[in-house]
Amino acid sequence: MAAYKPVTNEPQSDIDIVLCVDLSSSTNGVLEILKQNIWRIMSDFAYYKPIPKVRFGFVAFGRPSYGKENKYVSIVSDLTYNYDQLVEKLFEIRSVVAKGDCFISDVVYTATKNISWSKEESTLKLMYIVGNGSPFIGSADMQTVCETAHKRGIVINPVYYKSYASTSEEKKWMDFAESCGNNLSTVALLQPIVLLKKEYDNKVLFSSNTILNNTYVYYGKDGKTSQQNQLALDQNAADAGENEMEARIVLKATELYQHKNESWDLVDLTNKNGVDFLKMDKQFLPEEIKDYDSAKLEAYLLGKKKERADAIALINMINQNRTDYLRALKKETEEKIKVDNSLPGIITKTSSQEAKDWGFSRMY
C-alpha cells in the first residue's frame, strides 16, 4: 500500500497527531520517556514554517484495567489544542509494571474510528503505534484496518520498542509497517548523551516564564484550578530536566499554545470576545481584583496583555540563540551516533519528513 500523499502541493496549516502507546510490562519505561520528553515533542512543531495548527491525542493500550471489552485500549485524550489538559492526563497515568494483552490491529481500529480526526483532506494526519509483541494478534484484520486508515488520510507510523531481542518479532513489525505503506522505526533505549555548551542564558528564559505565568488571570468556577495545573505542569517539566523545561517555555510563547486558554484566562477571553464585565461572577476572580469596576478591570487586563506580549518577545529572542544550539546539537549527534533513535527523536524526525510533502519546512 502506497504511503498517503496530499492532494495538493500548496502549503498546509493543520496537523493531527495521535500517539498510541503500549503500557504493558514489556514496554516498561516508555511512559516515563514520554513524560520526560512530551514538551520536546510538542514544541518541535513551533520550528515549522509555516507554523501549523497542531492537535495532539493520546491512546494507551495493553493494561488489564482498560478492559477486555475494549480490547485493552483506552483513549486517554481525543485530539485537542489544549496541550496542558492532555499532559495532565498523561501524568495521571501511574507508572506500574502490569502484564497485559496487546492487540495492535484493534488499537489501529479504535484510533481510526473513535478519534475525531479532521475531515479536511488538507490536514496531515499522523498516527504513531509504539509497542512490541506480535502486531498481528487481534480481532480486527490488520490489512483492512490499515486500508481504512489510509482512505481517511491517516499516516500510520509503527515504532518497535526493542526491550528484548527477537528477530522474528521485529520482522513481523516490519510486515506491519509494510501493511501501512510505511517504514519501521526502532527505539534504541540507550544512547550516548551529547552535550554542547549553551550560548544562551536559560536563567533569563526561566524568569521570562515566571513573568508570562503572572499574566494569566483566572475566572470561573474551575479557573483557579486550571491556573494551578498550568504551574504544576511547569514543575513536572522542570523535574524532567532543564531541556524539557526550556521546550515547554518555548512552546508556551508560540501560536501553538497562545490564545487557547480562554475557558479560564480572562486575557485570552478578552482577546477572542467582547466581555461584559458587569455580568461576570466576580466571586471566582483573584482576590486582588474582585472589587474592580468594569473600567478598572478592563485597564488591568490591557496591562496584563502588554506584559504577556513583552514576556513572549523576550522568550522568542532567547529562543533564536537556542535554535542555533539545537542545530549544532543535531549535527554533533548525527556525527557521533548517526541518528537519534530515541522515541522523541523518532517522532520529531518522521513527522517532519512527512510534513515536507505537505508544504512544511523545519528550521533545524
C-alpha positions as a printed Julia matrix, in Angstrom:
364×3 Matrix{Float64}:
   0.0     0.0    0.0
   1.49    3.32  -1.08
   2.03    5.99   1.55
  -0.7     8.62   1.74
   0.19   11.86  -0.01
  -1.58   15.24   0.0
  -3.99   16.14  -2.79
  -2.17   19.43  -3.35
   1.32   20.81  -3.09
   0.04   24.06  -1.6
   1.29   24.81   1.94
  -0.98   23.34   4.62
  -1.75   24.69   8.07
  -3.18   21.83  10.15
  -1.68   18.66  11.65
  -3.41   15.97  13.72
  -1.05   13.66  15.61
  -2.1    10.75  17.84
   0.36    8.77  19.95
  -0.79    5.19  20.63
   1.48    3.66  23.25
   1.8     0.16  24.71
   1.82    0.41  28.52
   2.13   -3.3   29.27
   5.08   -4.74  31.19
   7.08   -5.49  28.03
   7.42   -1.77  27.3
   8.29   -0.79  30.86
   9.88    2.66  30.8
   8.11    4.07  27.75
   5.64    6.04  29.87
   8.48    7.75  31.73
  10.2     8.54  28.43
   7.03   10.27  27.25
   6.54   12.17  30.49
  10.13   13.4   30.4
  10.0    14.45  26.73
   6.41   15.39  25.91
   7.14   19.13  25.7
  10.15   18.46  23.48
   7.86   16.53  21.12
   5.14   19.19  21.14
   7.42   22.22  20.92
   9.2    20.88  17.84
   6.24   21.97  15.69
   6.99   25.58  16.66
  10.05   25.3   14.38
   7.95   24.53  11.29
   7.37   27.07   8.55
   4.58   27.94   8.27
   3.74   27.25  11.94
   0.92   24.71  11.78
  -2.18   24.4   13.9
  -1.48   21.12  15.7
  -3.88   18.92  17.65
  -2.5    16.09  19.79
  -4.26   12.95  21.0
  -3.13   10.08  23.19
  -4.22    6.43  23.22
  -2.9     3.88  25.72
  -3.19    0.11  25.44
  -2.03   -3.15  26.97
  -3.2    -2.72  30.58
  -5.79   -5.06  32.12
  -7.58   -2.08  33.68
  -8.57   -0.86  30.21
 -10.98   -3.8   29.96
 -11.32   -6.9   27.83
 -14.48   -5.45  26.3
 -12.35   -2.54  24.98
  -9.6    -4.86  23.7
  -7.46   -3.29  26.46
  -7.41    0.05  24.62
  -8.13    3.42  26.27
  -8.48    6.83  24.6
  -6.74    8.94  27.24
  -7.27   12.14  25.27
  -9.03   12.84  22.0
  -7.37   15.28  19.62
  -7.09   18.7   21.27
  -5.36   22.05  21.09
  -5.33   22.14  24.89
  -1.88   20.68  25.48
  -1.93   21.3   29.22
  -5.1    19.26  29.6
  -3.65   16.35  27.6
  -0.36   16.34  29.52
  -2.26   16.47  32.83
  -3.98   13.23  31.79
  -0.65   11.74  30.76
   0.84   12.45  34.19
  -2.22   10.95  35.89
  -1.3     7.53  34.44
   0.58    5.56  37.06
   3.92    4.01  36.21
   3.25    0.37  37.06
   4.55   -2.89  35.64
   1.41   -4.78  34.66
   1.36   -7.71  32.28
  -1.33   -7.17  29.68
  -2.56   -8.21  26.26
  -1.81   -6.02  23.25
  -3.96   -6.26  20.14
  -2.32   -3.88  17.69
  -4.92   -4.21  14.94
  -7.63   -3.3   17.48
  -5.57   -0.27  18.53
  -5.42    0.91  14.91
  -9.16    0.25  14.53
 -10.05    2.16  17.72
  -7.76    5.1   16.99
  -9.06    5.36  13.42
 -12.76    5.08  14.29
 -13.08    6.78  17.68
 -10.63    9.67  17.43
 -12.11   12.89  15.99
  -9.71   13.19  13.06
 -10.1    16.22  10.83
 -12.34   15.6    7.84
 -10.27   18.01   5.75
  -8.04   16.42   3.11
  -5.62   19.3    3.59
  -4.84   18.19   7.19
  -1.78   16.0    7.75
  -2.91   13.13   9.99
  -0.26   11.1   11.82
  -0.8     8.04  13.99
   2.12    6.52  15.93
   1.85    2.93  17.2
   4.57    2.34  19.81
   4.94   -1.16  21.23
   6.22   -4.69  20.82
   4.86   -8.23  20.8
   3.16   -9.72  17.75
   1.35   -6.95  15.84
  -0.98   -9.36  14.05
  -2.86  -10.65  17.11
  -6.3    -9.08  17.45
  -9.92   -9.34  16.42
  -9.56   -6.78  13.63
  -7.89   -7.68  10.34
  -4.68   -5.68  10.08
  -4.77   -5.18   6.31
  -8.38   -3.99   6.49
  -7.83   -1.51   9.33
  -4.7    -0.12   7.68
  -6.57    0.37   4.41
  -9.42    2.09   6.27
  -6.97    4.46   7.95
  -5.29    5.08   4.6
  -8.61    6.01   2.97
  -9.16    8.57   5.73
  -5.76   10.09   5.01
  -4.14    8.8    8.22
  -0.42    8.01   8.01
   0.45    5.15  10.4
   3.99    5.12  11.8
   4.86    1.82  13.56
   7.58    2.2   16.21
   9.05   -1.03  17.59
  10.09   -0.76  21.24
  13.06   -3.13  21.37
  13.24   -4.0   25.07
  14.39   -7.56  24.29
  15.92   -9.42  21.33
  13.5   -11.15  18.96
  14.4   -11.19  15.28
  11.14  -12.9   14.3
   9.04  -10.36  16.21
  10.88   -7.41  14.7
  10.29   -8.93  11.25
   6.54   -9.03  11.97
   6.66   -5.33  12.86
   8.39   -4.7    9.53
   5.49   -6.54   7.86
   3.08   -4.36   9.86
   4.87   -1.25   8.6
   4.63   -2.56   5.05
   0.88   -3.04   5.55
   0.75    0.65   6.45
   2.75    1.69   3.42
   5.49    3.0    5.69
   8.91    2.19   7.14
   9.53    0.73  10.6
  11.28    2.77  13.28
  13.01    1.04  16.19
  13.55    2.69  19.56
  17.05    2.39  20.95
  16.74    2.57  24.74
  20.34    3.52  25.5
  22.23    6.13  23.51
  25.27    8.34  24.18
  24.41   11.75  25.6
  25.75   14.61  23.52
  26.0    18.0   25.26
  27.28   21.3   23.95
  27.93   24.5   25.85
  24.78   26.6   25.75
  25.43   30.02  24.3
  22.19   31.44  25.67
  21.02   32.38  29.16
  18.3    29.97  30.19
  18.01   31.71  33.57
  16.52   34.67  31.73
  14.31   32.23  29.85
  13.03   30.78  33.14
  12.49   34.27  34.58
  10.53   35.24  31.47
   8.31   32.23  32.01
   7.55   33.45  35.54
   6.53   36.82  34.09
   4.4    35.04  31.47
   2.64   32.97  34.12
   1.82   36.1   36.1
  -0.16   37.48  33.15
  -2.78   34.75  33.39
  -5.92   35.93  35.22
  -8.25   33.12  36.14
 -12.04   33.35  36.18
 -14.96   30.93  36.52
 -15.6    28.03  38.84
 -12.65   25.97  37.57
 -10.35   28.88  36.7
  -8.1    28.8   39.74
  -7.63   25.02  39.41
  -6.69   25.42  35.75
  -4.05   28.01  36.62
  -2.68   25.77  39.37
  -2.48   22.92  36.84
  -0.53   25.17  34.47
   2.03   25.81  37.2
   2.11   22.12  38.16
   2.96   21.19  34.56
   5.81   23.71  34.66
   7.12   21.92  37.74
   6.75   18.5   36.08
   8.79   19.77  33.13
  11.43   21.22  35.47
  11.64   17.9   37.3
  12.36   16.2   33.96
  15.37   18.47  33.4
  16.2    21.92  32.11
  15.95   20.9   28.43
  12.37   19.74  28.88
  11.53   22.9   30.84
  13.01   25.03  28.07
  10.92   23.15  25.5
   7.72   23.84  27.47
   8.55   27.54  27.88
   9.29   27.93  24.17
   6.02   26.2   23.31
   4.05   28.46  25.67
   5.3    31.52  23.78
   4.12   30.28  20.37
   0.86   30.22  18.43
   0.6    26.52  19.3
  -0.17   27.46  22.93
  -1.22   31.09  22.97
  -4.93   32.09  22.75
  -6.01   28.55  23.73
  -6.93   29.2   27.38
 -10.0    31.39  27.04
 -12.02   28.88  29.08
 -10.24   30.04  32.26
  -7.97   33.0   31.44
  -9.51   36.48  31.14
  -6.71   37.8   28.91
  -7.31   35.13  26.28
 -11.07   35.58  26.68
 -10.9    39.32  26.02
  -8.66   38.67  23.01
 -11.35   36.48  21.44
 -14.62   38.06  22.56
 -16.11   41.22  23.87
 -16.62   40.6   27.58
 -19.49   42.08  29.55
 -17.74   42.67  32.88
 -20.99   43.67  34.53
 -22.34   40.15  34.06
 -19.2    38.44  35.31
 -19.41   36.44  38.54
 -16.63   38.15  40.49
 -16.57   35.6   43.31
 -14.34   33.41  41.12
 -11.83   36.16  40.29
  -8.46   36.58  42.05
  -8.88   38.32  45.4
  -6.99   41.46  44.39
  -9.39   42.32  41.53
 -12.75   41.21  42.89
 -13.74   44.8   43.76
 -12.65   46.34  40.44
 -15.35   48.09  38.43
 -15.63   47.37  34.7
 -13.34   50.21  33.62
 -10.62   49.34  36.12
 -10.8    45.62  35.28
 -10.55   46.35  31.57
  -7.5    48.56  32.12
  -5.93   45.86  34.33
  -6.36   43.23  31.62
  -4.89   45.53  28.98
  -1.83   45.86  31.2
  -1.57   42.08  31.55
  -1.89   41.71  27.78
   1.05   44.1   27.3
   3.12   42.23  29.93
   2.38   38.96  28.15
   3.47   40.34  24.79
   6.73   41.58  26.34
   7.42   38.2   28.02
   6.73   36.34  24.78
   9.02   38.68  22.83
  11.85   38.05  25.31
  11.34   34.26  25.2
  11.36   34.29  21.4
  14.51   36.44  21.34
  16.35   33.96  23.59
  14.99   31.1   21.54
  16.78   32.41  18.46
  20.08   31.51  20.17
  18.56   28.29  21.5
  17.69   27.27  17.93
  21.32   27.73  16.9
  22.3    25.46  19.81
  19.79   22.8   18.77
  21.02   22.94  15.19
  24.6    22.4   16.36
  23.48   19.64  18.73
  21.67   17.86  15.9
  24.79   17.98  13.73
  27.0    16.72  16.57
  24.54   13.92  17.38
  24.4    12.77  13.77
  28.19   12.71  13.55
  28.61   10.68  16.75
  25.7     8.23  16.68
  24.49    8.69  13.09
  20.81    9.07  14.03
  18.69    9.86  17.07
  16.71    6.67  17.7
  15.16    7.8   20.95
  11.36    7.84  20.97
  11.09   11.66  20.85
  13.82   11.71  18.2
  11.89    9.25  16.02
   8.63   11.18  16.38
  10.18   14.55  15.54
  12.18   13.15  12.63
   9.4    11.15  10.96
   6.76   13.84  11.46
   9.0    16.46   9.85
   9.73   14.09   6.95
   6.0    13.57   6.37
   5.35   17.29   6.73
   7.74   18.13   3.87
   5.29   16.56   1.42
   2.59   18.83   2.82
   4.41   22.12   2.28
   6.17   22.5    5.65
   9.85   23.13   6.24
  11.74   22.87   9.55
  14.23   25.39  10.91
  16.8    22.85  12.09
